[in-house]
Amino acid sequence: MSGHGHGGHSHGCCEDEHEPAERGLEYALYQRIDIEKLQCLNETREGDGKLVFKPWDQRTDREKFVESDADEELLFNIPFTGSVKLKGIIIAGEDDESHPAEMRLYKNIPQMSFDDTGREPEQAFRLNRDPLAQLEYPTKIARFSNVNHLSIHISRNFGTESTRVYYIGLRGEYSQPHRHEVTICNYEASANPADHKVDSIIPQTNFIS
């Protein structure tokens, strides 16, 4: 009576229903990451954690990956350039014991550290080995409807010293941040032909809508 495919994940068995181009568009949230500010804690080489957030058609590329250093854990701190409604995640590793076995998700905790991972996550998943990036883990959308910062904690793998990740795909909706700007025009009493009008844009950073 299982009927749900992979461990009850209703989306994991339905990839063939979507055209590849459509899946590529659905998994385009990597473009909305503030990649310069993305952090990966416990990576072997600095900056490698940024490489696994890549286009859909590169999801099986083995040239770019991140590997854990001191132990099997990895912690990704992912800031977005706006607000995201996160609907699903794909995570792909090697087809061996270095593949992530558990993923814990946290939202809106910038600069999260391993000390913070003791708190209750918004959602946790036991992962299957997925070297071809075919299994989607659907999120509880109500908990991930207004995400400005996402943290992904890879807490363990399938039984070896280090963890390797090739691809992390994020599916969802993106909303631009609201910018409230005021245009101020200053006019002099006696106009100077060289500069008789000054326009300046002042962002109202403390405005709450």
PEHU-V403540 format. One record per pair of residues at least 12 apart in sequence whose C-alpha atoms are under 8 Angstrom apart, sorted by the first residue. I is the first residue (numbers start at 1). GAP is how many residues later the second one is. D is the distance in Angstrom with one decimal. If there is no record, write none. Layout:
i:I gap:GAP d:D
i:I gap:GAP d:D
//
This chain:
i:9 gap:127 d:7.5
i:9 gap:128 d:6.3
i:9 gap:129 d:7.0
i:10 gap:128 d:7.8
i:11 gap:124 d:7.4
i:11 gap:125 d:5.8
i:11 gap:126 d:7.0
i:11 gap:127 d:6.9
i:12 gap:122 d:7.0
i:12 gap:123 d:4.5
i:12 gap:124 d:5.0
i:12 gap:125 d:7.0
i:13 gap:122 d:7.3
i:15 gap:119 d:7.0
i:23 gap:33 d:7.5
i:24 gap:31 d:7.2
i:24 gap:32 d:5.0
i:24 gap:33 d:7.1
i:26 gap:145 d:5.5
i:26 gap:146 d:6.8
i:27 gap:28 d:7.7
i:27 gap:29 d:6.4
i:27 gap:142 d:6.0
i:27 gap:143 d:5.5
i:27 gap:144 d:4.7
i:27 gap:145 d:7.4
i:28 gap:27 d:6.9
i:28 gap:28 d:7.5
i:28 gap:142 d:7.3
i:28 gap:143 d:7.0
i:29 gap:140 d:7.9
i:29 gap:141 d:5.7
i:29 gap:142 d:6.2
i:29 gap:143 d:6.9
i:29 gap:144 d:7.7
i:29 gap:145 d:7.4
i:30 gap:23 d:5.7
i:30 gap:24 d:6.4
i:30 gap:25 d:7.4
i:30 gap:139 d:7.3
i:30 gap:140 d:6.8
i:32 gap:48 d:5.6
i:32 gap:49 d:5.7
i:32 gap:50 d:7.4
i:32 gap:142 d:7.6
i:33 gap:45 d:6.7
i:33 gap:46 d:5.9
i:33 gap:47 d:4.3
i:33 gap:48 d:6.0
i:34 gap:44 d:7.5
i:34 gap:45 d:5.6
i:34 gap:46 d:5.3
i:34 gap:47 d:5.6
i:35 gap:15 d:6.8
i:35 gap:43 d:7.8
i:35 gap:44 d:7.7
i:37 gap:41 d:7.7
i:37 gap:42 d:6.8
i:38 gap:12 d:6.7
i:38 gap:38 d:7.4
i:38 gap:39 d:5.7
i:38 gap:40 d:5.0
i:38 gap:41 d:6.2
i:39 gap:36 d:8.0
i:39 gap:37 d:5.7
i:39 gap:38 d:5.0
i:39 gap:39 d:6.8
i:40 gap:34 d:6.8
i:40 gap:35 d:5.5
i:40 gap:36 d:4.4
i:40 gap:37 d:6.3
i:41 gap:33 d:5.9
i:41 gap:34 d:5.1
i:41 gap:35 d:6.5
i:41 gap:72 d:7.7
i:42 gap:26 d:5.5
i:42 gap:27 d:5.4
i:42 gap:28 d:6.6
i:42 gap:29 d:7.9
i:42 gap:31 d:7.0
i:42 gap:32 d:5.7
i:42 gap:33 d:7.2
i:43 gap:23 d:6.5
i:43 gap:24 d:5.7
i:43 gap:25 d:4.7
i:43 gap:26 d:5.5
i:43 gap:31 d:6.9
i:44 gap:22 d:7.3
i:44 gap:23 d:5.7
i:44 gap:24 d:5.5
i:44 gap:25 d:4.6
i:45 gap:21 d:7.7
i:45 gap:22 d:7.9
i:48 gap:16 d:7.7
i:48 gap:17 d:6.4
i:48 gap:18 d:5.0
i:48 gap:19 d:7.9
i:49 gap:16 d:7.3
i:49 gap:17 d:5.3
i:49 gap:27 d:7.3
i:51 gap:13 d:5.9
i:51 gap:14 d:6.2
i:51 gap:15 d:7.3
i:52 gap:12 d:6.6
i:52 gap:13 d:5.7
i:52 gap:14 d:7.0
i:52 gap:113 d:7.1
i:52 gap:114 d:5.5
i:52 gap:115 d:4.5
i:52 gap:116 d:5.8
i:53 gap:114 d:6.2
i:53 gap:115 d:5.6
i:53 gap:116 d:6.6
i:54 gap:113 d:7.1
i:54 gap:114 d:7.7
i:54 gap:115 d:7.7
i:56 gap:113 d:7.5
i:59 gap:33 d:7.9
i:59 gap:73 d:7.6
i:59 gap:74 d:6.6
i:59 gap:107 d:7.3
i:59 gap:108 d:5.6
i:60 gap:71 d:7.4
i:60 gap:72 d:5.8
i:60 gap:73 d:6.9
i:60 gap:106 d:7.4
i:60 gap:107 d:7.4
i:61 gap:105 d:7.3
i:62 gap:104 d:6.6
i:64 gap:102 d:6.4
i:65 gap:99 d:6.9
i:65 gap:100 d:5.6
i:65 gap:101 d:4.4
i:65 gap:102 d:7.3
i:66 gap:98 d:5.7
i:66 gap:99 d:5.4
i:66 gap:100 d:6.6
i:67 gap:95 d:6.7
i:67 gap:96 d:5.5
i:67 gap:97 d:4.4
i:67 gap:98 d:6.5
i:68 gap:94 d:5.2
i:68 gap:95 d:5.2
i:68 gap:96 d:6.6
i:69 gap:93 d:6.5
i:70 gap:92 d:7.7
i:71 gap:90 d:5.8
i:71 gap:91 d:5.7
i:71 gap:92 d:7.9
i:72 gap:82 d:7.9
i:72 gap:83 d:7.2
i:72 gap:84 d:5.7
i:72 gap:85 d:6.4
i:72 gap:88 d:7.4
i:72 gap:89 d:5.6
i:72 gap:90 d:4.4
i:72 gap:91 d:5.0
i:73 gap:80 d:7.3
i:73 gap:81 d:5.4
i:73 gap:82 d:5.0
i:73 gap:83 d:5.9
i:73 gap:89 d:7.7
i:73 gap:90 d:7.0
i:74 gap:79 d:5.9
i:74 gap:80 d:5.0
i:74 gap:81 d:6.9
i:74 gap:89 d:7.7
i:75 gap:38 d:7.6
i:75 gap:39 d:7.2
i:75 gap:76 d:6.9
i:75 gap:77 d:5.7
i:75 gap:78 d:4.5
i:75 gap:79 d:6.2
i:76 gap:74 d:8.0
i:76 gap:75 d:5.4
i:76 gap:76 d:5.1
i:76 gap:77 d:6.4
i:77 gap:33 d:7.0
i:77 gap:34 d:6.7
i:77 gap:35 d:6.7
i:77 gap:72 d:7.3
i:77 gap:73 d:6.1
i:77 gap:74 d:4.6
i:77 gap:75 d:6.8
i:78 gap:71 d:5.6
i:78 gap:72 d:5.0
i:78 gap:73 d:5.9
i:79 gap:31 d:7.6
i:79 gap:69 d:6.2
i:79 gap:70 d:4.4
i:79 gap:71 d:6.4
i:80 gap:67 d:8.0
i:80 gap:68 d:5.4
i:80 gap:69 d:5.9
i:80 gap:70 d:8.0
i:81 gap:67 d:7.4
i:81 gap:95 d:7.6
i:81 gap:96 d:7.5
i:82 gap:66 d:6.1
i:82 gap:92 d:6.9
i:82 gap:93 d:5.8
i:82 gap:94 d:5.1
i:82 gap:95 d:4.9
i:83 gap:63 d:5.7
i:83 gap:64 d:5.4
i:83 gap:65 d:5.0
i:83 gap:91 d:5.8
i:83 gap:92 d:5.1
i:83 gap:93 d:6.6
i:83 gap:94 d:6.7
i:84 gap:60 d:7.8
i:84 gap:61 d:6.6
i:84 gap:62 d:5.7
i:84 gap:63 d:4.9
i:84 gap:64 d:6.3
i:84 gap:88 d:6.8
i:84 gap:89 d:5.6
i:84 gap:90 d:4.6
i:84 gap:91 d:6.3
i:85 gap:56 d:7.0
i:85 gap:59 d:5.6
i:85 gap:60 d:4.1
i:85 gap:61 d:5.7
i:85 gap:62 d:6.3
i:85 gap:87 d:5.4
i:85 gap:88 d:5.0
i:85 gap:89 d:6.5
i:86 gap:53 d:6.9
i:86 gap:55 d:6.4
i:86 gap:58 d:5.4
i:86 gap:59 d:6.4
i:86 gap:61 d:7.4
i:86 gap:84 d:7.2
i:86 gap:85 d:6.1
i:86 gap:86 d:4.5
i:86 gap:87 d:6.7
i:87 gap:51 d:5.9
i:87 gap:52 d:5.3
i:87 gap:53 d:7.3
i:87 gap:54 d:5.8
i:87 gap:57 d:7.5
i:87 gap:83 d:7.8
i:87 gap:84 d:5.5
i:87 gap:85 d:4.8
i:87 gap:86 d:7.9
i:88 gap:48 d:6.1
i:88 gap:49 d:5.5
i:88 gap:50 d:4.2
i:88 gap:51 d:5.3
i:88 gap:82 d:6.1
i:88 gap:83 d:5.0
i:88 gap:84 d:6.8
i:89 gap:47 d:5.5
i:89 gap:48 d:5.2
i:89 gap:49 d:6.5
i:89 gap:50 d:7.5
i:89 gap:79 d:7.1
i:89 gap:80 d:5.5
i:89 gap:81 d:4.9
i:89 gap:82 d:6.2
i:90 gap:43 d:6.3
i:90 gap:44 d:7.3
i:90 gap:45 d:6.0
i:90 gap:46 d:4.8
i:90 gap:47 d:6.3
i:90 gap:77 d:7.7
i:90 gap:78 d:5.6
i:90 gap:79 d:4.8
i:90 gap:80 d:6.7
i:91 gap:39 d:7.2
i:91 gap:42 d:6.4
i:91 gap:44 d:7.8
i:91 gap:45 d:7.9
i:91 gap:74 d:7.4
i:91 gap:75 d:7.8
i:91 gap:76 d:5.7
i:91 gap:77 d:4.6
i:91 gap:78 d:6.4
i:92 gap:37 d:7.4
i:92 gap:38 d:5.2
i:92 gap:39 d:5.1
i:92 gap:40 d:6.6
i:92 gap:41 d:5.0
i:92 gap:73 d:6.0
i:92 gap:74 d:5.6
i:92 gap:75 d:5.1
i:92 gap:76 d:6.6
i:93 gap:36 d:7.2
i:93 gap:37 d:6.4
i:93 gap:38 d:5.2
i:93 gap:71 d:5.8
i:93 gap:72 d:4.4
i:93 gap:73 d:5.2
i:93 gap:74 d:7.0
i:94 gap:35 d:7.7
i:94 gap:36 d:7.7
i:94 gap:37 d:5.4
i:94 gap:70 d:6.7
i:94 gap:71 d:7.2
i:94 gap:72 d:7.6
i:95 gap:34 d:6.2
i:95 gap:35 d:7.0
i:95 gap:36 d:5.5
i:96 gap:33 d:7.7
i:96 gap:62 d:7.7
i:97 gap:60 d:6.5
i:97 gap:61 d:4.4
i:97 gap:62 d:5.4
i:97 gap:63 d:5.7
i:98 gap:59 d:5.7
i:98 gap:60 d:6.2
i:98 gap:61 d:7.1
i:98 gap:62 d:5.8
i:98 gap:63 d:7.7
i:98 gap:64 d:6.1
i:98 gap:65 d:4.5
i:98 gap:66 d:5.6
i:99 gap:30 d:6.2
i:99 gap:31 d:8.0
i:99 gap:58 d:5.6
i:99 gap:59 d:6.3
i:99 gap:64 d:6.0
i:99 gap:65 d:6.0
i:99 gap:66 d:6.9
i:100 gap:27 d:6.7
i:100 gap:29 d:7.5
i:100 gap:54 d:6.4
i:100 gap:55 d:7.9
i:100 gap:56 d:6.1
i:100 gap:57 d:4.2
i:100 gap:58 d:6.7
i:100 gap:63 d:6.3
i:100 gap:64 d:7.3
i:100 gap:65 d:7.4
i:101 gap:25 d:5.9
i:101 gap:26 d:4.7
i:101 gap:27 d:6.6
i:101 gap:28 d:7.5
i:101 gap:53 d:7.7
i:101 gap:54 d:7.8
i:101 gap:55 d:5.6
i:101 gap:56 d:4.3
i:101 gap:57 d:5.6
i:102 gap:22 d:7.3
i:102 gap:23 d:5.7
i:102 gap:24 d:4.6
i:102 gap:25 d:5.4
i:102 gap:52 d:5.9
i:102 gap:53 d:5.8
i:102 gap:54 d:5.7
i:102 gap:55 d:6.8
i:103 gap:21 d:5.7
i:103 gap:22 d:5.2
i:103 gap:23 d:6.6
i:103 gap:24 d:7.1
i:103 gap:49 d:6.6
i:103 gap:50 d:5.7
i:103 gap:51 d:4.8
i:103 gap:52 d:6.3
i:104 gap:17 d:6.0
i:104 gap:18 d:7.7
i:104 gap:19 d:6.0
i:104 gap:20 d:4.3
i:104 gap:21 d:6.4
i:104 gap:48 d:5.8
i:104 gap:49 d:5.0
i:104 gap:50 d:6.5
i:104 gap:51 d:7.3
i:105 gap:16 d:5.6
i:105 gap:17 d:5.7
i:105 gap:18 d:5.4
i:105 gap:19 d:6.1
i:105 gap:45 d:7.2
i:105 gap:46 d:5.8
i:105 gap:47 d:4.9
i:105 gap:48 d:6.4
i:106 gap:15 d:5.3
i:106 gap:16 d:5.4
i:106 gap:17 d:7.3
i:106 gap:44 d:5.9
i:106 gap:45 d:5.0
i:106 gap:46 d:6.6
i:107 gap:15 d:7.1
i:107 gap:37 d:7.4
i:107 gap:40 d:6.1
i:107 gap:41 d:7.5
i:107 gap:42 d:5.7
i:107 gap:43 d:4.7
i:107 gap:44 d:6.1
i:108 gap:39 d:6.3
i:108 gap:40 d:5.9
i:108 gap:41 d:4.5
i:108 gap:42 d:6.1
i:108 gap:43 d:7.9
i:109 gap:40 d:6.6
i:109 gap:41 d:7.4
i:109 gap:42 d:7.3
i:110 gap:39 d:6.4
i:112 gap:39 d:7.3
i:117 gap:36 d:7.5
i:122 gap:21 d:6.8
i:123 gap:16 d:7.4
i:123 gap:17 d:7.5
i:125 gap:12 d:7.6
i:133 gap:34 d:7.4
i:179 gap:24 d:7.1
i:179 gap:25 d:7.6
i:179 gap:26 d:8.0
i:180 gap:23 d:6.1
i:180 gap:24 d:5.8
i:180 gap:25 d:7.8
i:180 gap:27 d:7.4
i:181 gap:20 d:6.5
i:181 gap:21 d:5.8
i:181 gap:22 d:4.8
i:181 gap:23 d:6.0
i:182 gap:19 d:6.0
i:182 gap:20 d:5.8
i:182 gap:21 d:6.8
i:182 gap:22 d:7.6
i:183 gap:16 d:6.7
i:183 gap:17 d:6.0
i:183 gap:18 d:5.2
i:183 gap:19 d:6.9
i:184 gap:14 d:8.0
i:184 gap:15 d:5.9
i:184 gap:16 d:5.8
i:184 gap:17 d:6.9
i:184 gap:18 d:8.0
i:185 gap:12 d:6.7
i:185 gap:13 d:5.7
i:185 gap:14 d:5.0
i:185 gap:15 d:7.1
i:186 gap:12 d:5.5
i:186 gap:13 d:7.1
//
